[in-house]
Amino acid sequence: MQSKIFLREQVSRALQQYFSELNDSPANNIYQMVLAEVEIPLLQLTMQQANGNQSLAAKWLGLSRGTLRKLLAKYNLS
């Protein structure tokens, strides 16, 4: 549980910094930006820990192998 709280706090701090640095500029596509910023290291590190085994990584992530393959392709991580 502690790691979930820690991650949530880190994301909150990052978003606060993002908004403070916007000044008067409009915010755009925040949802997609945050997803990409979180998904890329999540996929990279999980694949690394699984030694490139997509089936194992998909199981750990709670995804189907096909969904994992699509995400890896989306971010050119395959």
mmCIF file of the N, C-alpha and C atoms, coordinates in Angstrom:
data_MODEL
# 
_entry.id   MODEL 
# 
loop_
_atom_site.group_PDB 
_atom_site.id 
_atom_site.type_symbol 
_atom_site.label_atom_id 
_atom_site.label_alt_id 
_atom_site.label_comp_id 
_atom_site.label_asym_id 
_atom_site.label_entity_id 
_atom_site.label_seq_id 
_atom_site.pdbx_PDB_ins_code 
_atom_site.Cartn_x 
_atom_site.Cartn_y 
_atom_site.Cartn_z 
_atom_site.occupancy 
_atom_site.B_iso_or_equiv 
_atom_site.pdbx_formal_charge 
_atom_site.auth_seq_id 
_atom_site.auth_comp_id 
_atom_site.auth_asym_id 
_atom_site.auth_atom_id 
_atom_site.pdbx_PDB_model_num 
ATOM 1   N N  . MET A 1 1  ? 0.824  -1.201  0.000   1.00 0.00 ? 1  MET A N  1 
ATOM 2   C CA . MET A 1 1  ? 0.000  0.000   0.000   1.00 0.00 ? 1  MET A CA 1 
ATOM 3   C C  . MET A 1 1  ? 0.863  1.258   0.000   1.00 0.00 ? 1  MET A C  1 
ATOM 4   N N  . GLN A 1 2  ? 1.971  1.195   0.716   1.00 0.00 ? 2  GLN A N  1 
ATOM 5   C CA . GLN A 1 2  ? 2.846  2.354   0.818   1.00 0.00 ? 2  GLN A CA 1 
ATOM 6   C C  . GLN A 1 2  ? 3.369  2.776   -0.548  1.00 0.00 ? 2  GLN A C  1 
ATOM 7   N N  . SER A 1 3  ? 3.707  1.807   -1.418  1.00 0.00 ? 3  SER A N  1 
ATOM 8   C CA . SER A 1 3  ? 4.234  2.147   -2.735  1.00 0.00 ? 3  SER A CA 1 
ATOM 9   C C  . SER A 1 3  ? 3.178  2.840   -3.597  1.00 0.00 ? 3  SER A C  1 
ATOM 10  N N  . LYS A 1 4  ? 1.906  2.470   -3.438  1.00 0.00 ? 4  LYS A N  1 
ATOM 11  C CA . LYS A 1 4  ? 0.837  3.143   -4.179  1.00 0.00 ? 4  LYS A CA 1 
ATOM 12  C C  . LYS A 1 4  ? 0.725  4.596   -3.753  1.00 0.00 ? 4  LYS A C  1 
ATOM 13  N N  . ILE A 1 5  ? 0.822  4.842   -2.461  1.00 0.00 ? 5  ILE A N  1 
ATOM 14  C CA . ILE A 1 5  ? 0.745  6.210   -1.955  1.00 0.00 ? 5  ILE A CA 1 
ATOM 15  C C  . ILE A 1 5  ? 1.933  7.011   -2.455  1.00 0.00 ? 5  ILE A C  1 
ATOM 16  N N  . PHE A 1 6  ? 3.115  6.415   -2.426  1.00 0.00 ? 6  PHE A N  1 
ATOM 17  C CA . PHE A 1 6  ? 4.317  7.088   -2.893  1.00 0.00 ? 6  PHE A CA 1 
ATOM 18  C C  . PHE A 1 6  ? 4.184  7.470   -4.361  1.00 0.00 ? 6  PHE A C  1 
ATOM 19  N N  . LEU A 1 7  ? 3.737  6.547   -5.195  1.00 0.00 ? 7  LEU A N  1 
ATOM 20  C CA . LEU A 1 7  ? 3.568  6.827   -6.618  1.00 0.00 ? 7  LEU A CA 1 
ATOM 21  C C  . LEU A 1 7  ? 2.552  7.937   -6.834  1.00 0.00 ? 7  LEU A C  1 
ATOM 22  N N  . ARG A 1 8  ? 1.439  7.866   -6.125  1.00 0.00 ? 8  ARG A N  1 
ATOM 23  C CA . ARG A 1 8  ? 0.400  8.887   -6.233  1.00 0.00 ? 8  ARG A CA 1 
ATOM 24  C C  . ARG A 1 8  ? 0.954  10.267  -5.869  1.00 0.00 ? 8  ARG A C  1 
ATOM 25  N N  . GLU A 1 9  ? 1.747  10.325  -4.814  1.00 0.00 ? 9  GLU A N  1 
ATOM 26  C CA . GLU A 1 9  ? 2.349  11.599  -4.393  1.00 0.00 ? 9  GLU A CA 1 
ATOM 27  C C  . GLU A 1 9  ? 3.315  12.127  -5.442  1.00 0.00 ? 9  GLU A C  1 
ATOM 28  N N  . GLN A 1 10 ? 4.092  11.246  -6.046  1.00 0.00 ? 10 GLN A N  1 
ATOM 29  C CA . GLN A 1 10 ? 5.033  11.667  -7.084  1.00 0.00 ? 10 GLN A CA 1 
ATOM 30  C C  . GLN A 1 10 ? 4.300  12.210  -8.314  1.00 0.00 ? 10 GLN A C  1 
ATOM 31  N N  . VAL A 1 11 ? 3.233  11.541  -8.697  1.00 0.00 ? 11 VAL A N  1 
ATOM 32  C CA . VAL A 1 11 ? 2.441  12.014  -9.843  1.00 0.00 ? 11 VAL A CA 1 
ATOM 33  C C  . VAL A 1 11 ? 1.808  13.355  -9.515  1.00 0.00 ? 11 VAL A C  1 
ATOM 34  N N  . SER A 1 12 ? 1.302  13.498  -8.301  1.00 0.00 ? 12 SER A N  1 
ATOM 35  C CA . SER A 1 12 ? 0.691  14.754  -7.879  1.00 0.00 ? 12 SER A CA 1 
ATOM 36  C C  . SER A 1 12 ? 1.707  15.890  -7.922  1.00 0.00 ? 12 SER A C  1 
ATOM 37  N N  . ARG A 1 13 ? 2.902  15.645  -7.420  1.00 0.00 ? 13 ARG A N  1 
ATOM 38  C CA . ARG A 1 13 ? 3.949  16.687  -7.450  1.00 0.00 ? 13 ARG A CA 1 
ATOM 39  C C  . ARG A 1 13 ? 4.317  17.057  -8.878  1.00 0.00 ? 13 ARG A C  1 
ATOM 40  N N  . ALA A 1 14 ? 4.450  16.066  -9.727  1.00 0.00 ? 14 ALA A N  1 
ATOM 41  C CA . ALA A 1 14 ? 4.804  16.321  -11.123 1.00 0.00 ? 14 ALA A CA 1 
ATOM 42  C C  . ALA A 1 14 ? 3.730  17.147  -11.817 1.00 0.00 ? 14 ALA A C  1 
ATOM 43  N N  . LEU A 1 15 ? 2.470  16.843  -11.556 1.00 0.00 ? 15 LEU A N  1 
ATOM 44  C CA . LEU A 1 15 ? 1.380  17.616  -12.172 1.00 0.00 ? 15 LEU A CA 1 
ATOM 45  C C  . LEU A 1 15 ? 1.322  19.034  -11.623 1.00 0.00 ? 15 LEU A C  1 
ATOM 46  N N  . GLN A 1 16 ? 1.557  19.184  -10.335 1.00 0.00 ? 16 GLN A N  1 
ATOM 47  C CA . GLN A 1 16 ? 1.594  20.535  -9.760  1.00 0.00 ? 16 GLN A CA 1 
ATOM 48  C C  . GLN A 1 16 ? 2.692  21.356  -10.413 1.00 0.00 ? 16 GLN A C  1 
ATOM 49  N N  . GLN A 1 17 ? 3.855  20.746  -10.614 1.00 0.00 ? 17 GLN A N  1 
ATOM 50  C CA . GLN A 1 17 ? 4.958  21.454  -11.263 1.00 0.00 ? 17 GLN A CA 1 
ATOM 51  C C  . GLN A 1 17 ? 4.591  21.785  -12.706 1.00 0.00 ? 17 GLN A C  1 
ATOM 52  N N  . TYR A 1 18 ? 3.985  20.833  -13.400 1.00 0.00 ? 18 TYR A N  1 
ATOM 53  C CA . TYR A 1 18 ? 3.570  21.060  -14.790 1.00 0.00 ? 18 TYR A CA 1 
ATOM 54  C C  . TYR A 1 18 ? 2.638  22.263  -14.879 1.00 0.00 ? 18 TYR A C  1 
ATOM 55  N N  . PHE A 1 19 ? 1.618  22.292  -14.007 1.00 0.00 ? 19 PHE A N  1 
ATOM 56  C CA . PHE A 1 19 ? 0.664  23.404  -14.041 1.00 0.00 ? 19 PHE A CA 1 
ATOM 57  C C  . PHE A 1 19 ? 1.325  24.727  -13.649 1.00 0.00 ? 19 PHE A C  1 
ATOM 58  N N  . SER A 1 20 ? 2.236  24.701  -12.703 1.00 0.00 ? 20 SER A N  1 
ATOM 59  C CA . SER A 1 20 ? 2.886  25.946  -12.292 1.00 0.00 ? 20 SER A CA 1 
ATOM 60  C C  . SER A 1 20 ? 3.791  26.491  -13.393 1.00 0.00 ? 20 SER A C  1 
ATOM 61  N N  . GLU A 1 21 ? 4.334  25.621  -14.212 1.00 0.00 ? 21 GLU A N  1 
ATOM 62  C CA . GLU A 1 21 ? 5.220  26.058  -15.294 1.00 0.00 ? 21 GLU A CA 1 
ATOM 63  C C  . GLU A 1 21 ? 4.470  26.474  -16.556 1.00 0.00 ? 21 GLU A C  1 
ATOM 64  N N  . LEU A 1 22 ? 3.169  26.222  -16.590 1.00 0.00 ? 22 LEU A N  1 
ATOM 65  C CA . LEU A 1 22 ? 2.373  26.625  -17.753 1.00 0.00 ? 22 LEU A CA 1 
ATOM 66  C C  . LEU A 1 22 ? 2.256  28.138  -17.857 1.00 0.00 ? 22 LEU A C  1 
ATOM 67  N N  . ASN A 1 23 ? 2.275  28.790  -16.706 1.00 0.00 ? 23 ASN A N  1 
ATOM 68  C CA . ASN A 1 23 ? 2.025  30.229  -16.656 1.00 0.00 ? 23 ASN A CA 1 
ATOM 69  C C  . ASN A 1 23 ? 0.683  30.519  -17.304 1.00 0.00 ? 23 ASN A C  1 
ATOM 70  N N  . ASP A 1 24 ? 0.653  31.248  -18.378 1.00 0.00 ? 24 ASP A N  1 
ATOM 71  C CA . ASP A 1 24 ? -0.612 31.573  -19.044 1.00 0.00 ? 24 ASP A CA 1 
ATOM 72  C C  . ASP A 1 24 ? -0.869 30.705  -20.273 1.00 0.00 ? 24 ASP A C  1 
ATOM 73  N N  . SER A 1 25 ? -0.008 29.744  -20.531 1.00 0.00 ? 25 SER A N  1 
ATOM 74  C CA . SER A 1 25 ? -0.195 28.865  -21.680 1.00 0.00 ? 25 SER A CA 1 
ATOM 75  C C  . SER A 1 25 ? -1.326 27.881  -21.399 1.00 0.00 ? 25 SER A C  1 
ATOM 76  N N  . PRO A 1 26 ? -2.083 27.514  -22.432 1.00 0.00 ? 26 PRO A N  1 
ATOM 77  C CA . PRO A 1 26 ? -3.166 26.543  -22.221 1.00 0.00 ? 26 PRO A CA 1 
ATOM 78  C C  . PRO A 1 26 ? -2.621 25.129  -22.045 1.00 0.00 ? 26 PRO A C  1 
ATOM 79  N N  . ALA A 1 27 ? -3.292 24.350  -21.264 1.00 0.00 ? 27 ALA A N  1 
ATOM 80  C CA . ALA A 1 27 ? -2.941 22.943  -21.085 1.00 0.00 ? 27 ALA A CA 1 
ATOM 81  C C  . ALA A 1 27 ? -3.657 22.127  -22.156 1.00 0.00 ? 27 ALA A C  1 
ATOM 82  N N  . ASN A 1 28 ? -2.955 21.192  -22.766 1.00 0.00 ? 28 ASN A N  1 
ATOM 83  C CA . ASN A 1 28 ? -3.533 20.362  -23.825 1.00 0.00 ? 28 ASN A CA 1 
ATOM 84  C C  . ASN A 1 28 ? -3.152 18.901  -23.641 1.00 0.00 ? 28 ASN A C  1 
ATOM 85  N N  . ASN A 1 29 ? -4.101 18.028  -23.889 1.00 0.00 ? 29 ASN A N  1 
ATOM 86  C CA . ASN A 1 29 ? -3.852 16.580  -23.903 1.00 0.00 ? 29 ASN A CA 1 
ATOM 87  C C  . ASN A 1 29 ? -3.147 16.067  -22.652 1.00 0.00 ? 29 ASN A C  1 
ATOM 88  N N  . ILE A 1 30 ? -3.516 16.575  -21.508 1.00 0.00 ? 30 ILE A N  1 
ATOM 89  C CA . ILE A 1 30 ? -2.861 16.185  -20.259 1.00 0.00 ? 30 ILE A CA 1 
ATOM 90  C C  . ILE A 1 30 ? -3.027 14.689  -20.004 1.00 0.00 ? 30 ILE A C  1 
ATOM 91  N N  . TYR A 1 31 ? -4.200 14.172  -20.234 1.00 0.00 ? 31 TYR A N  1 
ATOM 92  C CA . TYR A 1 31 ? -4.462 12.753  -19.977 1.00 0.00 ? 31 TYR A CA 1 
ATOM 93  C C  . TYR A 1 31 ? -3.510 11.881  -20.780 1.00 0.00 ? 31 TYR A C  1 
ATOM 94  N N  . GLN A 1 32 ? -3.411 12.115  -22.076 1.00 0.00 ? 32 GLN A N  1 
ATOM 95  C CA . GLN A 1 32 ? -2.521 11.329  -22.930 1.00 0.00 ? 32 GLN A CA 1 
ATOM 96  C C  . GLN A 1 32 ? -1.062 11.520  -22.547 1.00 0.00 ? 32 GLN A C  1 
ATOM 97  N N  . MET A 1 33 ? -0.689 12.736  -22.182 1.00 0.00 ? 33 MET A N  1 
ATOM 98  C CA . MET A 1 33 ? 0.680  13.019  -21.772 1.00 0.00 ? 33 MET A CA 1 
ATOM 99  C C  . MET A 1 33 ? 1.046  12.201  -20.528 1.00 0.00 ? 33 MET A C  1 
ATOM 100 N N  . VAL A 1 34 ? 0.166  12.202  -19.541 1.00 0.00 ? 34 VAL A N  1 
ATOM 101 C CA . VAL A 1 34 ? 0.435  11.471  -18.303 1.00 0.00 ? 34 VAL A CA 1 
ATOM 102 C C  . VAL A 1 34 ? 0.480  9.973   -18.574 1.00 0.00 ? 34 VAL A C  1 
ATOM 103 N N  . LEU A 1 35 ? -0.453 9.470   -19.371 1.00 0.00 ? 35 LEU A N  1 
ATOM 104 C CA . LEU A 1 35 ? -0.443 8.040   -19.695 1.00 0.00 ? 35 LEU A CA 1 
ATOM 105 C C  . LEU A 1 35 ? 0.872  7.636   -20.351 1.00 0.00 ? 35 LEU A C  1 
ATOM 106 N N  . ALA A 1 36 ? 1.318  8.397   -21.321 1.00 0.00 ? 36 ALA A N  1 
ATOM 107 C CA . ALA A 1 36 ? 2.566  8.069   -22.009 1.00 0.00 ? 36 ALA A CA 1 
ATOM 108 C C  . ALA A 1 36 ? 3.751  8.128   -21.044 1.00 0.00 ? 36 ALA A C  1 
ATOM 109 N N  . GLU A 1 37 ? 3.774  9.141   -20.193 1.00 0.00 ? 37 GLU A N  1 
ATOM 110 C CA . GLU A 1 37 ? 4.879  9.293   -19.252 1.00 0.00 ? 37 GLU A CA 1 
ATOM 111 C C  . GLU A 1 37 ? 4.935  8.153   -18.243 1.00 0.00 ? 37 GLU A C  1 
ATOM 112 N N  . VAL A 1 38 ? 3.795  7.572   -17.924 1.00 0.00 ? 38 VAL A N  1 
ATOM 113 C CA . VAL A 1 38 ? 3.756  6.460   -16.967 1.00 0.00 ? 38 VAL A CA 1 
ATOM 114 C C  . VAL A 1 38 ? 3.897  5.124   -17.692 1.00 0.00 ? 38 VAL A C  1 
ATOM 115 N N  . GLU A 1 39 ? 3.221  4.969   -18.824 1.00 0.00 ? 39 GLU A N  1 
ATOM 116 C CA . GLU A 1 39 ? 3.224  3.682   -19.519 1.00 0.00 ? 39 GLU A CA 1 
ATOM 117 C C  . GLU A 1 39 ? 4.595  3.287   -20.047 1.00 0.00 ? 39 GLU A C  1 
ATOM 118 N N  . ILE A 1 40 ? 5.331  4.233   -20.580 1.00 0.00 ? 40 ILE A N  1 
ATOM 119 C CA . ILE A 1 40 ? 6.615  3.895   -21.194 1.00 0.00 ? 40 ILE A CA 1 
ATOM 120 C C  . ILE A 1 40 ? 7.574  3.261   -20.184 1.00 0.00 ? 40 ILE A C  1 
ATOM 121 N N  . PRO A 1 41 ? 7.865  3.921   -19.053 1.00 0.00 ? 41 PRO A N  1 
ATOM 122 C CA . PRO A 1 41 ? 8.770  3.247   -18.104 1.00 0.00 ? 41 PRO A CA 1 
ATOM 123 C C  . PRO A 1 41 ? 8.152  1.993   -17.492 1.00 0.00 ? 41 PRO A C  1 
ATOM 124 N N  . LEU A 1 42 ? 6.843  1.972   -17.315 1.00 0.00 ? 42 LEU A N  1 
ATOM 125 C CA . LEU A 1 42 ? 6.179  0.776   -16.792 1.00 0.00 ? 42 LEU A CA 1 
ATOM 126 C C  . LEU A 1 42 ? 6.424  -0.411  -17.714 1.00 0.00 ? 42 LEU A C  1 
ATOM 127 N N  . LEU A 1 43 ? 6.230  -0.197  -19.002 1.00 0.00 ? 43 LEU A N  1 
ATOM 128 C CA . LEU A 1 43 ? 6.432  -1.276  -19.967 1.00 0.00 ? 43 LEU A CA 1 
ATOM 129 C C  . LEU A 1 43 ? 7.906  -1.659  -20.080 1.00 0.00 ? 43 LEU A C  1 
ATOM 130 N N  . GLN A 1 44 ? 8.780  -0.652  -20.166 1.00 0.00 ? 44 GLN A N  1 
ATOM 131 C CA . GLN A 1 44 ? 10.209 -0.924  -20.299 1.00 0.00 ? 44 GLN A CA 1 
ATOM 132 C C  . GLN A 1 44 ? 10.742 -1.730  -19.119 1.00 0.00 ? 44 GLN A C  1 
ATOM 133 N N  . LEU A 1 45 ? 10.447 -1.272  -17.933 1.00 0.00 ? 45 LEU A N  1 
ATOM 134 C CA . LEU A 1 45 ? 10.986 -1.925  -16.746 1.00 0.00 ? 45 LEU A CA 1 
ATOM 135 C C  . LEU A 1 45 ? 10.370 -3.306  -16.507 1.00 0.00 ? 45 LEU A C  1 
ATOM 136 N N  . THR A 1 46 ? 9.089  -3.435  -16.806 1.00 0.00 ? 46 THR A N  1 
ATOM 137 C CA . THR A 1 46 ? 8.451  -4.745  -16.649 1.00 0.00 ? 46 THR A CA 1 
ATOM 138 C C  . THR A 1 46 ? 9.029  -5.739  -17.642 1.00 0.00 ? 46 THR A C  1 
ATOM 139 N N  . MET A 1 47 ? 9.223  -5.311  -18.879 1.00 0.00 ? 47 MET A N  1 
ATOM 140 C CA . MET A 1 47 ? 9.828  -6.202  -19.875 1.00 0.00 ? 47 MET A CA 1 
ATOM 141 C C  . MET A 1 47 ? 11.254 -6.569  -19.479 1.00 0.00 ? 47 MET A C  1 
ATOM 142 N N  . GLN A 1 48 ? 11.976 -5.618  -18.936 1.00 0.00 ? 48 GLN A N  1 
ATOM 143 C CA . GLN A 1 48 ? 13.341 -5.876  -18.489 1.00 0.00 ? 48 GLN A CA 1 
ATOM 144 C C  . GLN A 1 48 ? 13.340 -6.906  -17.359 1.00 0.00 ? 48 GLN A C  1 
ATOM 145 N N  . GLN A 1 49 ? 12.457 -6.724  -16.376 1.00 0.00 ? 49 GLN A N  1 
ATOM 146 C CA . GLN A 1 49 ? 12.378 -7.662  -15.248 1.00 0.00 ? 49 GLN A CA 1 
ATOM 147 C C  . GLN A 1 49 ? 11.933 -9.053  -15.692 1.00 0.00 ? 49 GLN A C  1 
ATOM 148 N N  . ALA A 1 50 ? 11.137 -9.095  -16.753 1.00 0.00 ? 50 ALA A N  1 
ATOM 149 C CA . ALA A 1 50 ? 10.656 -10.378 -17.285 1.00 0.00 ? 50 ALA A CA 1 
ATOM 150 C C  . ALA A 1 50 ? 11.628 -10.952 -18.319 1.00 0.00 ? 50 ALA A C  1 
ATOM 151 N N  . ASN A 1 51 ? 12.805 -10.326 -18.457 1.00 0.00 ? 51 ASN A N  1 
ATOM 152 C CA . ASN A 1 51 ? 13.826 -10.779 -19.422 1.00 0.00 ? 51 ASN A CA 1 
ATOM 153 C C  . ASN A 1 51 ? 13.271 -10.902 -20.835 1.00 0.00 ? 51 ASN A C  1 
ATOM 154 N N  . GLY A 1 52 ? 12.399 -9.958  -21.207 1.00 0.00 ? 52 GLY A N  1 
ATOM 155 C CA . GLY A 1 52 ? 11.840 -9.942  -22.556 1.00 0.00 ? 52 GLY A CA 1 
ATOM 156 C C  . GLY A 1 52 ? 10.695 -10.917 -22.780 1.00 0.00 ? 52 GLY A C  1 
ATOM 157 N N  . ASN A 1 53 ? 10.295 -11.629 -21.773 1.00 0.00 ? 53 ASN A N  1 
ATOM 158 C CA . ASN A 1 53 ? 9.216  -12.617 -21.900 1.00 0.00 ? 53 ASN A CA 1 
ATOM 159 C C  . ASN A 1 53 ? 7.870  -11.883 -21.855 1.00 0.00 ? 53 ASN A C  1 
ATOM 160 N N  . GLN A 1 54 ? 7.252  -11.737 -23.028 1.00 0.00 ? 54 GLN A N  1 
ATOM 161 C CA . GLN A 1 54 ? 6.007  -10.983 -23.117 1.00 0.00 ? 54 GLN A CA 1 
ATOM 162 C C  . GLN A 1 54 ? 4.860  -11.650 -22.367 1.00 0.00 ? 54 GLN A C  1 
ATOM 163 N N  . SER A 1 55 ? 4.813  -12.948 -22.381 1.00 0.00 ? 55 SER A N  1 
ATOM 164 C CA . SER A 1 55 ? 3.740  -13.648 -21.661 1.00 0.00 ? 55 SER A CA 1 
ATOM 165 C C  . SER A 1 55 ? 3.830  -13.383 -20.166 1.00 0.00 ? 55 SER A C  1 
ATOM 166 N N  . LEU A 1 56 ? 5.032  -13.448 -19.624 1.00 0.00 ? 56 LEU A N  1 
ATOM 167 C CA . LEU A 1 56 ? 5.227  -13.198 -18.201 1.00 0.00 ? 56 LEU A CA 1 
ATOM 168 C C  . LEU A 1 56 ? 4.943  -11.733 -17.866 1.00 0.00 ? 56 LEU A C  1 
ATOM 169 N N  . ALA A 1 57 ? 5.449  -10.830 -18.688 1.00 0.00 ? 57 ALA A N  1 
ATOM 170 C CA . ALA A 1 57 ? 5.224  -9.403  -18.456 1.00 0.00 ? 57 ALA A CA 1 
ATOM 171 C C  . ALA A 1 57 ? 3.729  -9.083  -18.515 1.00 0.00 ? 57 ALA A C  1 
ATOM 172 N N  . ALA A 1 58 ? 3.031  -9.646  -19.478 1.00 0.00 ? 58 ALA A N  1 
ATOM 173 C CA . ALA A 1 58 ? 1.587  -9.415  -19.604 1.00 0.00 ? 58 ALA A CA 1 
ATOM 174 C C  . ALA A 1 58 ? 0.865  -9.909  -18.355 1.00 0.00 ? 58 ALA A C  1 
ATOM 175 N N  . LYS A 1 59 ? 1.269  -11.070 -17.860 1.00 0.00 ? 59 LYS A N  1 
ATOM 176 C CA . LYS A 1 59 ? 0.655  -11.617 -16.645 1.00 0.00 ? 59 LYS A CA 1 
ATOM 177 C C  . LYS A 1 59 ? 0.876  -10.668 -15.474 1.00 0.00 ? 59 LYS A C  1 
ATOM 178 N N  . TRP A 1 60 ? 2.104  -10.196 -15.295 1.00 0.00 ? 60 TRP A N  1 
ATOM 179 C CA . TRP A 1 60 ? 2.413  -9.274  -14.201 1.00 0.00 ? 60 TRP A CA 1 
ATOM 180 C C  . TRP A 1 60 ? 1.612  -7.982  -14.299 1.00 0.00 ? 60 TRP A C  1 
ATOM 181 N N  . LEU A 1 61 ? 1.418  -7.506  -15.530 1.00 0.00 ? 61 LEU A N  1 
ATOM 182 C CA . LEU A 1 61 ? 0.703  -6.248  -15.744 1.00 0.00 ? 61 LEU A CA 1 
ATOM 183 C C  . LEU A 1 61 ? -0.815 -6.413  -15.708 1.00 0.00 ? 61 LEU A C  1 
ATOM 184 N N  . GLY A 1 62 ? -1.284 -7.649  -15.757 1.00 0.00 ? 62 GLY A N  1 
ATOM 185 C CA . GLY A 1 62 ? -2.725 -7.887  -15.782 1.00 0.00 ? 62 GLY A CA 1 
ATOM 186 C C  . GLY A 1 62 ? -3.325 -7.592  -17.140 1.00 0.00 ? 62 GLY A C  1 
ATOM 187 N N  . LEU A 1 63 ? -2.526 -7.787  -18.189 1.00 0.00 ? 63 LEU A N  1 
ATOM 188 C CA . LEU A 1 63 ? -2.958 -7.535  -19.563 1.00 0.00 ? 63 LEU A CA 1 
ATOM 189 C C  . LEU A 1 63 ? -2.912 -8.831  -20.354 1.00 0.00 ? 63 LEU A C  1 
ATOM 190 N N  . SER A 1 64 ? -3.612 -8.844  -21.477 1.00 0.00 ? 64 SER A N  1 
ATOM 191 C CA . SER A 1 64 ? -3.432 -9.966  -22.395 1.00 0.00 ? 64 SER A CA 1 
ATOM 192 C C  . SER A 1 64 ? -2.117 -9.737  -23.137 1.00 0.00 ? 64 SER A C  1 
ATOM 193 N N  . ARG A 1 65 ? -1.547 -10.806 -23.650 1.00 0.00 ? 65 ARG A N  1 
ATOM 194 C CA . ARG A 1 65 ? -0.295 -10.672 -24.391 1.00 0.00 ? 65 ARG A CA 1 
ATOM 195 C C  . ARG A 1 65 ? -0.489 -9.793  -25.623 1.00 0.00 ? 65 ARG A C  1 
ATOM 196 N N  . GLY A 1 66 ? -1.655 -9.910  -26.258 1.00 0.00 ? 66 GLY A N  1 
ATOM 197 C CA . GLY A 1 66 ? -1.944 -9.084  -27.428 1.00 0.00 ? 66 GLY A CA 1 
ATOM 198 C C  . GLY A 1 66 ? -1.977 -7.598  -27.097 1.00 0.00 ? 66 GLY A C  1 
ATOM 199 N N  . THR A 1 67 ? -2.587 -7.260  -25.966 1.00 0.00 ? 67 THR A N  1 
ATOM 200 C CA . THR A 1 67 ? -2.639 -5.862  -25.542 1.00 0.00 ? 67 THR A CA 1 
ATOM 201 C C  . THR A 1 67 ? -1.236 -5.354  -25.241 1.00 0.00 ? 67 THR A C  1 
ATOM 202 N N  . LEU A 1 68 ? -0.434 -6.174  -24.579 1.00 0.00 ? 68 LEU A N  1 
ATOM 203 C CA . LEU A 1 68 ? 0.941  -5.777  -24.297 1.00 0.00 ? 68 LEU A CA 1 
ATOM 204 C C  . LEU A 1 68 ? 1.697  -5.537  -25.604 1.00 0.00 ? 68 LEU A C  1 
ATOM 205 N N  . ARG A 1 69 ? 1.537  -6.427  -26.559 1.00 0.00 ? 69 ARG A N  1 
ATOM 206 C CA . ARG A 1 69 ? 2.228  -6.263  -27.852 1.00 0.00 ? 69 ARG A CA 1 
ATOM 207 C C  . ARG A 1 69 ? 1.807  -4.962  -28.538 1.00 0.00 ? 69 ARG A C  1 
ATOM 208 N N  . LYS A 1 70 ? 0.523  -4.631  -28.480 1.00 0.00 ? 70 LYS A N  1 
ATOM 209 C CA . LYS A 1 70 ? 0.037  -3.374  -29.075 1.00 0.00 ? 70 LYS A CA 1 
ATOM 210 C C  . LYS A 1 70 ? 0.658  -2.163  -28.389 1.00 0.00 ? 70 LYS A C  1 
ATOM 211 N N  . LEU A 1 71 ? 0.749  -2.209  -27.051 1.00 0.00 ? 71 LEU A N  1 
ATOM 212 C CA . LEU A 1 71 ? 1.344  -1.097  -26.312 1.00 0.00 ? 71 LEU A CA 1 
ATOM 213 C C  . LEU A 1 71 ? 2.842  -0.968  -26.615 1.00 0.00 ? 71 LEU A C  1 
ATOM 214 N N  . LEU A 1 72 ? 3.522  -2.088  -26.696 1.00 0.00 ? 72 LEU A N  1 
ATOM 215 C CA . LEU A 1 72 ? 4.946  -2.049  -27.032 1.00 0.00 ? 72 LEU A CA 1 
ATOM 216 C C  . LEU A 1 72 ? 5.144  -1.452  -28.417 1.00 0.00 ? 72 LEU A C  1 
ATOM 217 N N  . ALA A 1 73 ? 4.301  -1.822  -29.357 1.00 0.00 ? 73 ALA A N  1 
ATOM 218 C CA . ALA A 1 73 ? 4.389  -1.269  -30.711 1.00 0.00 ? 73 ALA A CA 1 
ATOM 219 C C  . ALA A 1 73 ? 4.049  0.217   -30.725 1.00 0.00 ? 73 ALA A C  1 
ATOM 220 N N  . LYS A 1 74 ? 3.048  0.599   -29.955 1.00 0.00 ? 74 LYS A N  1 
ATOM 221 C CA . LYS A 1 74 ? 2.628  2.002   -29.896 1.00 0.00 ? 74 LYS A CA 1 
ATOM 222 C C  . LYS A 1 74 ? 3.785  2.908   -29.511 1.00 0.00 ? 74 LYS A C  1 
ATOM 223 N N  . TYR A 1 75 ? 4.607  2.444   -28.572 1.00 0.00 ? 75 TYR A N  1 
ATOM 224 C CA . TYR A 1 75 ? 5.731  3.245   -28.082 1.00 0.00 ? 75 TYR A CA 1 
ATOM 225 C C  . TYR A 1 75 ? 7.069  2.809   -28.679 1.00 0.00 ? 75 TYR A C  1 
ATOM 226 N N  . ASN A 1 76 ? 7.019  1.997   -29.727 1.00 0.00 ? 76 ASN A N  1 
ATOM 227 C CA . ASN A 1 76 ? 8.224  1.494   -30.385 1.00 0.00 ? 76 ASN A CA 1 
ATOM 228 C C  . ASN A 1 76 ? 9.179  0.841   -29.406 1.00 0.00 ? 76 ASN A C  1 
ATOM 229 N N  . LEU A 1 77 ? 8.645  -0.014  -28.547 1.00 0.00 ? 77 LEU A N  1 
ATOM 230 C CA . LEU A 1 77 ? 9.437  -0.683  -27.540 1.00 0.00 ? 77 LEU A CA 1 
ATOM 231 C C  . LEU A 1 77 ? 9.652  -2.159  -27.830 1.00 0.00 ? 77 LEU A C  1 
ATOM 232 N N  . SER A 1 78 ? 9.175  -2.627  -28.982 1.00 0.00 ? 78 SER A N  1 
ATOM 233 C CA . SER A 1 78 ? 9.293  -4.063  -29.272 1.00 0.00 ? 78 SER A CA 1 
ATOM 234 C C  . SER A 1 78 ? 10.633 -4.470  -29.750 1.00 0.00 ? 78 SER A C  1 
# 
